C-alpha cells in the first residue's frame, strides 16, 4: 500500500525530533537513537509497501527500537580491540627445533631399547601401548593369564626405565577389572603416554 507508506514517510519527517528524544531516553544513547532512526528511514525508502498501520508514531518507534536492539546484539558479538589484541598475542605452542631433535633422539633410544626386550614382552608392550588393546585380549592372543600380561608389561617398563635412566610419568591402561591388585603406578621407571580413557 503505497499510500500508507508515503503517509509513514511524511509522519517520520514531521515527528523526527520527538522520535529521537523518545528513543534516546529509552536506549540511553543519542548516537544509537540517531543510527536507529536513520536505518528506519532507509527501510521506509527501500520498502515497496506496508500493511495498514493504525498508529504511525507507535509503528515508527517500534521499528526503530527493533533496529537498535539488532544493532546492540550485533555489536555484543564483536570483539573489543583489547580482545583482538589478546587473541593476536597468543604464544606459539609449537615445539622448538631443539625440542623436536630431543624428542627424535629419545624415540630412537627407546626403539633400540625395545629391540632388546624378549620378543613376547615387546609384543605385549606394543599391543598394550600402540594398539590400545585390553589386557584380557592380549592374554587371549598370547594364551597367557591377565596376571602374566601385567607382569610382562611391568618387567618391560622397568627394563626400559633402567636402560634410559629416566622417568616418564603415566600409567598403563586399566581397562579390565581383575583380581590382581598390582598396578603400574606402583612400578618405578619409565611410563608410557597415557590414554584419555584412563
ABEGO torsion letter per residue (X at the ends): XAAAAAAAAAAAAAAAAAAAAAAAAAAGBAAAAAAAAAAAAAAAAABAEBBBBABAAAAAAAAAAAAAAAAAAAAAABBBAAAAAAAAABBBABBBAAAAAAAAAAAAAAAAAAAABBAAAAAAAAAAAAAGBBAAAAAAAAGBBAAAAAAAAAAAAAAAAAAAGBBBBEBBBBABBBABABBAAABBEBBBBBBAAX
